[in-house]
Amino acid sequence: MLRWKDRRRLTEEILSGPNKGKDNIKVLKVLKEQKSINRFRQGDIRVEEFKITTEKIFPNGFVWQIFLFHIARPFEFPIADRNVFRAFSIHKNTMIPKDWTGYKDFMDYFFQIAIFAGIIRKKPAGNELDLTEIVKELKRVDNALVAFSQFLNSYRK
């Protein structure tokens, strides 16, 4: 998943240049904290505590920190990238998120769309929510924001 998120950087770092053939330090840091990631996924670690863990792994990578939250709990933490942030900032006439406060605003925006689209509803009494289905539907919101951003970007030239 890390290679998918930044295919160019994480692949080229180990395929060429001075790092050719060496282990990728970023990947190793994530693997070292895999137990914490899984504990957060299971709800055994609070958000603030996991934030500290992600800051240790990616001290200068706010979007990468969010990516670890998304990997662990995709139904609660939408993925963050330049496309969804661009769509958000243009639609809401605000700055692109650069910190957790901005990401919280983006999350509110993202889940408002999901609510209006009927993806998130109240849980029926006695029935379990199918998180896999919810994540698939939330991915549709992400795809729509990416498409909107790319459309807007094509007119900025």
C-alpha positions in Angstrom: 0.0 0.0 0.0 2.9 2.3 0.6 4.2 1.7 -2.9 0.7 2.4 -4.3 0.6 5.7 -2.4 3.9 7.0 -3.7 5.0 4.5 -6.3 7.6 6.7 -7.9 9.5 7.7 -4.7 9.3 4.4 -2.8 10.2 2.3 -5.8 12.9 4.5 -7.3 14.6 4.9 -4.0 15.5 1.2 -3.9 15.9 0.6 -7.7 18.4 3.4 -8.6 21.0 5.7 -7.2 22.8 5.4 -3.9 20.0 3.3 -2.4 20.0 0.6 -5.1 19.4 -2.8 -3.6 19.0 -1.4 0.0 15.9 -1.8 2.2 13.6 1.2 2.1 13.8 3.0 5.4 10.3 4.4 5.2 8.8 0.9 4.7 10.9 -0.5 7.5 9.7 2.2 9.9 6.1 1.3 9.1 6.7 -2.4 9.5 8.4 -1.8 12.8 5.2 -0.2 14.0 2.8 -2.7 12.5 1.7 -3.9 15.9 0.6 -0.4 16.8 -1.2 0.0 13.5 -3.1 -3.2 14.1 -3.9 -2.2 17.7 -5.3 1.1 16.4 -7.3 -0.7 13.8 -8.8 -2.9 16.6 -9.6 0.2 18.7 -7.0 -0.6 21.4 -5.1 2.7 20.9 -6.8 6.1 21.0 -6.4 8.6 18.1 -4.0 10.9 20.0 -1.8 8.0 20.9 -1.7 6.7 17.3 -1.0 10.2 16.1 2.3 10.2 18.1 3.1 6.8 16.5 2.5 8.2 13.0 4.6 11.3 13.7 7.5 9.0 14.8 7.2 7.1 11.5 6.8 10.1 9.3 8.0 13.2 11.2 7.7 15.5 8.1 4.9 13.7 6.3 1.5 14.9 7.3 -0.2 13.2 4.3 1.7 10.0 5.1 0.6 10.1 8.7 -3.0 10.3 7.5 -2.4 7.4 5.1 -1.5 5.2 8.1 -4.8 6.3 9.8 -6.6 5.5 6.6 -5.0 2.1 6.2 -6.0 1.2 9.8 -9.6 2.6 9.7 -10.6 3.6 6.2 -14.3 4.0 7.2 -13.3 6.7 9.7 -10.3 8.5 8.1 -10.6 9.3 4.4 -7.5 9.2 2.3 -5.7 12.5 1.8 -3.9 13.6 -1.3 -3.5 16.7 -3.4 -6.6 15.9 -5.5 -9.1 15.5 -2.8 -7.6 18.5 -0.9 -7.8 20.7 -4.1 -11.5 19.8 -4.6 -12.2 20.5 -1.0 -10.4 23.9 -1.0 -12.0 25.1 -4.2 -15.5 23.9 -3.2 -15.3 25.3 0.3 -13.2 28.4 -0.7 -10.6 27.6 1.9 -6.9 26.7 2.2 -5.6 23.2 1.3 -5.2 21.4 4.6 -1.7 21.4 5.9 -2.2 20.1 9.5 -4.6 18.0 11.5 -7.0 20.9 12.0 -7.4 21.3 8.3 -7.7 17.6 7.8 -10.5 17.6 10.4 -12.3 20.2 8.3 -11.8 18.0 5.2 -13.1 15.0 7.1 -16.3 16.9 8.0 -16.7 17.9 4.3 -16.0 14.3 3.1 -18.5 12.8 5.4 -21.2 15.4 4.7 -21.0 14.3 1.0 -21.2 10.6 2.2 -24.3 11.5 4.3 -26.0 13.4 1.4 -25.2 10.6 -1.0 -26.9 8.1 1.4 -23.7 6.1 2.0 -23.8 6.7 5.7 -27.1 6.0 7.4 -28.2 5.1 10.9 -27.4 1.5 11.8 -30.6 -0.6 11.7 -31.4 -2.1 15.1 -29.9 -5.6 15.5 -28.0 -5.6 12.2 -24.2 -5.2 11.9 -22.9 -2.7 9.5 -20.9 -4.2 6.6 -17.7 -2.1 6.9 -16.4 -3.5 3.6 -19.4 -2.2 1.7 -19.2 1.2 3.5 -15.5 1.5 2.5 -16.3 0.6 -1.1 -19.0 3.3 -1.1 -16.7 5.9 0.6 -14.2 5.1 -2.2 -16.8 6.4 -4.6 -16.8 9.7 -2.8 -13.0 9.8 -3.0 -13.1 9.0 -6.8 -15.6 11.8 -7.4 -13.4 14.3 -5.5 -10.4 13.2 -7.5 -12.3 13.5 -10.8 -13.6 16.9 -9.8 -10.1 18.1 -8.9 -8.7 16.8 -12.2 -11.4 18.5 -14.1 -10.7 21.8 -12.3 -7.0 21.4 -12.8 -7.4 21.0 -16.5 -8.9 24.5 -16.7 -6.2 26.2 -14.6 -3.8 26.3 -17.5 
